[in-house]
Amino acid sequence: MNRLSRSNHLLLQAIRICKFATTVRPADKSRFACSYGPAAQPNGRNKLSLTRRILAIFCALTVASILGLPGTANAKAPAGDAAITAAWDCPVGDICIWSGDNGTGSRCNWANADNDWRSGSIACSWSATSPVKSMWNRGTSSSYTVVALYHGADYSNLWGCLGQNGGNWTGIGVYLRSHRWASSCN
């Protein structure tokens, strides 16, 4: 089942739960007669009402989370400035950086080198005011082995390199401004 059909299936299930949670049927009153009316509990609330409230809250949260999924089976999260994604969500072939630890917060990602994250091919405006706290190199090219990361624009002041095809770091807290794929860290 692809991501689209899975999200549609989950949405339909959540709608069914919502419909059940918000519909009171006469049969419910007779089936749960012992829990209806002011005498059912000292505070005047009944168990079915509380159950339906819990289901309604669950329903709202479920629908909200399902609607947050991308609308296509192979959707690629938006690249560049402040893409909010699930933790460690990074397209294959890209270098991804996050404003939070463990691949959380705002994300910027690139499939190619960028000599200036603030005004280059893909702008990452938060990188000017917030440090990079986590990163993942999902590059797959056989021509390169690392992504070289730099403090300055135009590949100046090398900070370090991140291994290709799965290398990731968290808890970094460093200001970076440019990167390029390389065969070694020089």
C-alpha positions in Angstrom: 0.0 0.0 0.0 1.6 3.3 -1.1 1.7 6.4 1.2 -1.3 8.0 -0.6 -3.7 5.0 -0.3 -2.5 4.4 3.3 -3.2 8.0 4.3 -6.6 7.8 2.6 -7.4 4.5 4.4 -6.4 6.1 7.7 -8.5 9.1 7.0 -11.6 7.0 6.3 -11.1 5.0 9.5 -10.7 8.3 11.5 -13.9 9.7 9.9 -15.8 6.5 10.9 -14.6 6.9 14.5 -15.6 10.6 14.4 -19.0 9.7 13.2 -19.4 7.1 15.9 -18.1 9.5 18.6 -20.4 12.3 17.7 -23.6 10.4 17.0 -26.0 9.4 19.8 -28.4 6.7 18.9 -31.6 5.8 20.8 -30.3 2.2 21.0 -27.3 3.4 22.9 -29.5 4.7 25.7 -31.2 1.4 26.2 -28.0 -0.6 25.9 -26.2 1.6 28.4 -29.3 2.6 30.5 -27.4 2.1 33.8 -25.0 4.9 32.8 -27.5 7.5 31.6 -29.1 10.2 33.7 -28.1 12.3 36.6 -28.3 9.4 39.0 -25.6 7.4 37.0 -22.7 9.2 38.6 -22.6 11.8 41.4 -21.4 14.6 39.1 -24.3 14.0 36.7 -22.0 12.8 33.8 -22.3 9.4 32.4 -19.7 7.0 31.2 -20.9 6.9 27.6 -20.7 10.7 27.3 -17.2 10.7 28.6 -16.2 7.8 26.3 -17.6 9.8 23.3 -15.8 12.9 24.4 -12.5 10.9 24.5 -13.3 9.4 21.1 -14.0 12.9 19.7 -10.7 14.2 20.9 -8.9 11.2 19.6 -10.7 11.6 16.3 -9.7 15.3 16.0 -6.1 14.5 16.7 -6.0 11.6 14.3 -7.6 13.5 11.5 -5.2 16.4 12.1 -2.2 14.2 11.9 -3.4 12.4 8.8 -4.1 15.6 7.0 -0.6 16.6 7.7 0.8 13.8 5.5 1.9 14.7 1.9 -0.9 14.5 -0.7 1.0 12.3 -3.1 2.6 8.9 -2.9 6.1 10.1 -3.8 5.8 13.6 -2.4 9.0 15.4 -1.7 9.0 17.8 1.2 9.7 21.3 0.1 13.4 22.1 -0.2 15.0 25.2 1.2 13.7 27.7 3.7 12.1 26.3 6.9 10.6 23.1 5.7 9.0 21.5 8.8 9.2 17.7 8.6 9.1 14.5 10.6 12.3 13.8 12.5 15.2 12.8 10.3 13.0 13.1 7.1 15.5 13.8 4.3 15.2 12.9 0.6 17.6 10.4 -0.8 20.5 12.1 -2.5 20.3 15.3 -0.4 22.2 16.9 2.4 19.8 18.0 5.1 20.3 20.3 8.0 18.0 21.1 10.9 17.6 23.8 13.5 16.9 21.3 16.2 18.6 18.2 17.6 17.8 14.7 16.3 16.6 15.9 12.8 13.8 18.1 14.2 12.8 21.8 13.8 13.2 23.7 10.5 15.0 21.8 7.7 16.9 23.0 4.7 18.1 20.5 2.1 20.1 20.5 -1.1 20.7 18.0 -3.9 23.7 20.0 -5.1 26.5 22.2 -3.8 25.6 25.7 -2.6 28.2 28.4 -2.1 25.9 30.6 0.0 23.0 29.3 2.1 21.6 32.8 2.5 21.5 33.8 -1.2 22.5 30.8 -3.2 20.5 28.4 -5.3 18.3 27.5 -2.2 18.0 30.1 0.5 18.1 28.8 4.1 17.3 32.1 6.0 17.2 30.6 9.5 20.9 29.5 9.2 21.9 33.2 9.6 20.3 33.5 13.0 20.2 29.9 14.3 22.9 27.3 14.5 22.7 24.0 12.7 22.0 21.4 15.4 21.7 18.2 13.3 22.5 17.1 9.8 22.2 14.0 7.5 24.1 13.3 4.3 21.9 11.1 2.2 24.1 11.5 -0.9 24.4 8.5 -3.1 26.9 9.5 -5.9 29.8 7.2 -6.4 31.9 10.2 -7.4 31.9 11.6 -3.8 32.4 10.3 -0.3 31.7 13.3 1.9 29.9 16.7 2.1 32.4 19.4 3.1 30.7 22.0 5.3 32.0 25.6 5.7 31.5 28.4 8.2 31.7 31.0 5.4 30.3 31.7 2.0 32.1 30.5 -1.1 33.5 27.4 0.6 35.7 29.4 3.1 36.7 28.3 6.5 36.2 24.5 6.4 34.3 23.3 9.5 34.3 19.5 8.7 32.9 16.8 6.6 30.0 14.4 6.9 30.2 10.9 5.3 27.9 10.1 2.4 25.0 7.7 2.3 23.8 7.8 5.8 26.2 9.8 7.9 24.4 12.0 10.4 25.2 14.1 13.4 23.1 15.7 16.2 23.8 18.1 19.0 26.1 20.2 16.8 25.2 23.9 17.4 27.4 25.5 14.8 26.8 28.3 12.3 27.4 27.2 8.7 27.0 28.9 5.4 28.0 26.7 2.5 28.7 23.1 1.4 29.9 21.0 -1.5 30.3 17.3 -2.2 33.9 16.1 -2.2 35.9 12.9 -2.6 37.9 13.7 0.6 37.8 16.2 3.5 40.4 18.8 2.5 
